[in-house]
């Protein structure tokens, strides 16, 4: 595995674990309250802007993944879409780059 692929994989793991630490702490304090978490994400203009920034970036990544899969037929790369939606862009983007950069057989 190339050094670049190892970096992508490490970033995907970091992007999965690091945000979950904060989500876990929030759920520990507030219980499993998804509407409350969404309300907290929109507590002020700065956090709302960040939520929309990440949402638009996640949609752009999903469109790009679908377009690339249609051309390259790298079907496993589609897993980056649910990972992005369920975990976040910080995991989904480096995971997609990791999957896309694999050697073609």
PyMOL commands that set and color helices and strands:
alter all, ss='L'
color gray80, all
select helices_A, chain A and resi 3-30+34-41+45-72+75-86+89-100
alter helices_A, ss='H'
color red, helices_A
deselect
rebuild
show_as cartoon
